[in-house]
Amino acid sequence: NDDDEDNSLLPNSKMSAIIATKSNHLKQNGINGVSIKKKRHYESQVTVDEPHGTLQLIEDPQKPIYVVQDDNRLKGMMEPIKAACEIIKNPMFLIIASNYSIFFLSYMTYLIVIVDYSLDLGIDRTDCVFLVSTFSIADLIGRVGSGWITDSGIMKRKHLMMGNMILVGGLLAATSFTTTYIAVTAISVCTGLVVGINLILFYALLEEYLGIRQLPMAIGLMNFSIGVISLVTPLLTGYFRDTMGSYDHLFHLLGGASIFCGLLWILEPLSSRCNLISSTNLKVATRVHHEDCIDRKH
């Protein structure tokens, strides 16, 4: 085009430009092929909403240029944030995530300190090493048996989760009262069994209460919370070991937190009822909006 005497290019972004020449013939070019002769002639801008972006008219005495700004990039950036906020506002996600975080903190801390705690009891170092192995074997058995328990209909997942969290809390608190190798081993086996059952339940509960559509984002948020919680573990163990002189109160703290999270499942019926009411209101509002749109068309 002879009129395109080059001075400056439009910003480098996902745009398409439509140039109206003197003969009113529109020619579409890629963004890198559009130049502006004199910026000072661009005096007014008119914005028109388009299905896939914003149509912007920039007037020039010699040649008007229409620029279509693609809004999909901004929408794509906001979608994950909106999805995360929607999940965080769900009370059931908060209950499951809090259980998961405290559960992870409890059993990881237990594995870190149990050998050192057993050495303090005067148990032989060789025997102490096998405590982690017995825990792992019981953990494996629990993971295999978890699906059988829930699928057989013996217990609902939420009741099993509630019972396991309370049981883990009790086992952790009871650890501080053990004095023999047999007692420590018995609690280690029971704790590993409950841990194996619970680890499988968390993701099943997420799918049950949030749905398959929100499951990937919910898992990501839960794992993020674990990353934050894992930073606390060294501080806890160091404080109780170096300042308090023993792990007894650490077991009491973790046990109490686990029992509290287990009792949060008492709120599950209330939370489910609130979610049902919100879902019903949303469906009604959507239907009313749809009917209004139909009436306007007619």
Secondary structure, DSSP 8 states (H G I E B T S, - for coil): -TT---SEE--SSSEEEEEE-TT--EEEEEGGG-EES-GGG---EEEEEETTEEEEEE--SS--EEEEEE-HHHHHHHHHHHHHHHHHT-HHHHHHHHHHHHHHHHHHHHHHHHHHHHHHTT--HHHHHHHHHHHHHHHHHHHHHHHHHHHTTSS-HHHHHHHHHHHHHHHHHHHTT--SHHHHHHHHHHHHHHHHHHHHHHHHHHHHHH-TTTHHHHHHHHHHHHHHHHTHHHHHHHIIIIIISSSHHHHHHHHHHHHHHHHGGGGHHHHHHHHHHHHHHHHHHHHHHHHHHHHHH-
